[in-house]
């Protein structure tokens, strides 16, 4: 689901906005694999201080209103 060229856009956004301040940045990184995460959160050149993504939870494969647990 990651959009081609998004890194360039986010890098420009960082430089023009929050990189100027002492803040913590968090980004949702849908489509960013573990092998790419270092490019997104690298201390010197990363796009954010931390990222999260929901792909490991398989949220998109769930049916609305269903649970995987047993009801006791």
JOZIJO-V818249 format. One line per field, one symbol per residue. burial: + if it has 9 or more other ideal C-beta (glycine too) atoms within 8 Angstrom, else -. A space follows every 10 residues. Layout:
BEGIN
burial=???
END
This chain:
BEGIN
burial=------+--+ +--+------ ----+++-++ -+----+-++ +----+++-+ +-++------ ---------- --
END
